Amino acid sequence: MAGGGGRPRKKPRLVRHPVIPVPDCFSLDLFCHLCIVQLHQNVPLHRVKQWQDRYFHPTTLKCLGLCIQLGDHTGQSCRNPKPAFDDDFVVIDVHGIHEVVLNFCDCANAPSHYRQLLHSHFFPATSTDLRTAATFSVLEHFHLLSFESKVSAYDDNTGIKPIKDCYSVVLRIMRQWRNLTSLKWSGRGHDPAGVDAMQQGQLAVLCPACLQLRKNVPEDLADVSSNERWIYSLFLAIDANFRLKHCLVLNNIKDPGLSCGWGYFVEEGQYKTYLRNHADVMQEKSMCISHNAINMADTKLSKGLAATGVGSVVCARHDMQLASGVGYLQRGEKYMNMDYIVFSTLSAFASTPIVNFSYNVACQWHKKLWQRVLTLPLQLQPNHAHTAFNFFVPKFHIATHIAACQTNFSFNWTPGVGQTDGEAPECGWADINRIAASTKEMGPGSRREVLDDHFGDWNWKKVTAFGRVLLRKVKEAVKAETEHRHALMELEESIKESDLGVVSLTNWTNEVLAWELDHSKPNPFESKVTGNLIGSSATTQAAVRLELLMQDAQDLEDRSSVSLHLDVMPSILINTGLDLEHAQQRLRADNASLGQHATHEQQTKILACSNSLQRHIEAWTEIQVLYMPSVSRLHATDAAGLNSTWPSDDEETGCPRPRPNSVKPEDFQLLFPSDICSYAPQWSLRFAQANDTLDKCRSHVRLRHQLLHFKSRHLHGQGANTRARKTVQAVDDWLVLSHDKYSHARSALVCLSRHIDRVGWDHSLRPLKKADLRPIGDLGGQTLGIAIMSWIWRTHGISSHDGEGLQDTLRVEWCKARARQNWWKEEILLLLVEMRRVLAFLACEAKQWDERATLRMVERSEYAEGLIAYANCQAAIRCDLSASFSGMWRDVGGLISMGLISSSDVFDQSTMDLRFESEIAALNLDIGQASAIKIKNVLALGRRTMAAHPER
């Protein structure tokens, strides 16, 4: 065979000027003119070359005599052919622009000429004087390319041979193609009322996880209980994009558009009428921070622009563009523009119990909002009686607001919103901004249709990804909820260790519950006390020293003590050794800080400290030998380092390590009983030392944090900042020494615990890393939703000795830890509900397409078969998606049941657990029904003889 003709292979004929199909045909055999024309009757747009002048010249099938005959004349010639207009017809295909000879069928019962082209998969550029068409394949190809790579219809030519300029023709055809395909995808071709019955927003691809009345939630939600109203919340994110500018090109009279508010843009006529009627309203200034888009809305430059940008409303949880949720901004981000766009979108969700608005200027926009709403058209005014409205600032933007806004408009501390961040519009802008340049100079109608088309493609991609996205979110939420639940339980257990902590925890719980019900009450997330440092620990080293001395005195009094030295008891020996150990650490740190060019005065000071330390160590070791005779042998055989209590990680604390072969006093190993034997008094001292140094670490961390905060807010100039840096460096040095001392004490405890019966101590004295040395409220580089407070604060608890500042800080952090755990639990429940909504929505749409199959009566049987086949295809796509999602989510119920354990939170726990159980059971039931529908649909399609073209 010679290519796409599909005929049996023929023996090539030898002719003087053979031709070869290149590169579209599979065969490379040479054929004569007659054979090549005959083989390409069904593939008339193949490119061919002719051998001449010792090489292959590009030619066309038209030059070889091929004529395209339209009409239903299978195997026969038309009796009444009619040539195209001026006998000149151009076809635009994927691989080029073709000039062809084309004849229409002009017989009595033949369809109209433009229908003959459509039957042949040629889309005509006009309805009369037909001379140009584009193939369906090139339109589908360009449509897909425009979605994926945002290309325009313009292309370049090599310049060797001029080609016909079809740029404007392609734009015109593509515009009609976009409009017709969107109407077809929405089912308008199956509606007997046709295009005349179109309403605003009907071409939009809806979000299957949001509230869609009569599709995935009941129509009447008035009977929903107060504990479950938050589950039926609608999350709307509002934002403006000033990259999508529009030049002042044409007007709506010359370019009105093929759709009038049917997609994602608001209806232009009513929108501009409302703006003209309120053109004299001045923009209110922001009282929070300098929101330039708001404050400069009346002065923003707009010369030569029909719009400085667009305002948009999207689904805040799923990042899907909402119907009638986009509108042009003529000059800045004016409230009257945004009000109209927002409530145009909201009009489709009339009976929603709760609406949560996310807007980066919500703290200002909500002021006098309901006064402005009264100026909107009546059909856009919401019902206050049955709907509660909440206002939030997106999590990324809220950090730039004043402190009051950061608590009053935060997603972080409000119950009933899960892990919603409100930043969904930013993801959509990143996609649509790629066509900002190519749409900037379009006519107003054309531009709205192109943007609508891209918004629809974005939404459809989101729909097909719901299975994977929701499954990933559920896994992350279950894992995070478990981690934050354990962190909260650990913090509460440490607080409850004292009676003061129990009382404080009860008071804190009452405060946060009262604030969540009424935001006019004091905000528990705000600190009431500032400037205080951490108080001393409940178990200090000084207290343990006093207790051991009292025990020694009691032993002497009872004559039960066996002392080998008149002045030094065993406890005093160990206590003094700990002081010498700390002096060694300080001397090593001072040595390391000298540098290469130390002064004589610095060297003298270090040497004096070293000599003094040497004398103290010699005196101490003389007494040590009395209680530990084996020490002399260990030092003599150089075996002291075999059981060292120093941490193995030299880089963890930042303090210099002792050198094993050094004879300097700071490197001498003192050899405590934990290094060679068990000794109970050392355990008590080491345990107290670890608690004491951990408490000092907390104090140094808070002090450093306060110094840095004071420096950034109040100090200016090089001199002041230099002095402040020296102070901060001194605190850092103290922190390094305390960290090293704690690590040494804990290592000794690890060695001692192997010889004496001590368990459970490592729960409150854990390995201390540099990443743990961060103040309360420091996220450690993580986001607020997943960050967990450092363990050094979770195991501290509250005592009467603690300062008021620490207790207030712990109160705030407990409120935040409780809120984080509640976020994730709410998020899991919201995701379960959304999974059920997705399956219900897809099942509803599949049923609607089945009903549309025979809804419209047409004049010809082949048209009816086409309508049925397309409806079956669309229903099958929904069933396939539902079955695919069900397979992905089959184990979700078990995952949640294993990972979720009851804990105290804002909701009634028994009600919350029952809600989880019911949602998991309902999800499993929906998954089973989706699989059954898929099997039923496959069997039904197998019995049908019509084959549908696989489209979206």
Secondary structure, 3 states (H helix, E strand, C coil): CCCCCCCCCCCCCCCCCCEEECCCCCCCCCECHHHHHHHCCCCCCCCEEEEECCEEEEECCCCCCCEEECCCCCCCCCCCEEECHHHCEEEEECCEEEEEEEEEECCCCCCCHHHHHHHCCEEECCCCCCCEEEEHHHHHHHHHHHHHCCCCCCCCCCCCCCCCCCHHHHHHHHHHHHHHHHHHHCCHHHCCCHHHHCCCCCCCCCCCCCCCECCCECCCCCCCCCCCHHHHEEEEEEEEECCCCEECCCCCCCCCCCCCCCCCECCHHHHHHHHHHCCCCCCCCCCCCCCHHHHCCCCCCCCCEEECEEEEEEECCCCCEEEEEEEEECCCCCHHHHHHHHHHHHCCCCCCCEEEEEECCHHHHCCCHHHHHCCCCHHHCCCCCCCEEEEEECCCCHHHCCHHHHHHCECCCCCCCCCCCCCHHHHHHHHHHHHHHHHCCCCHHHHHHHHHHHHHHHHHHHHHCHHHHHHHHHHHHHHHHHHHHHHHHHHHHHHCCCHHHHHHHHHHHHHHHHHHHCCCCCCCCCCCCCCCCCCCCCCCHHHHHHHHHHHHHHHHHHCCCCCCCCCCCHHHHHHHHHHHHHHHHHHHHHHHCCCCCCCHHHHHHHHHHHHHHHHHHHHHHHHHHHHCCHHHHHHHCCCHHHHCCCCCCHHHHCCCCCCCCCCCHHHCCCCCHHHHCCCHHHHHHHHHHHHHHHHHHHHHHHHHHHHHHHHHHHCCCHHHHHHHHHHHHHHHHHHHHHHHHHHHHHHHHHHHHCCCCCCCHHHCCCCCCHHHCCCCCCCCCCCCCCCCCCHHHHCCCCCCCCCHHHHHHHHHHHHHHHHHHHHHHHHHHHHHHHHHHHHHHHHHHHHHHHHHCCCCCCCCHHHHHHHHHHHHHHHHHHHHHHHHHHHHCCCHHHHHHHHCCCCCCCCCHHHHHHHHHHHHHHHHHHHHHHHHHHHHHHHHHHHCCCCCCCCC
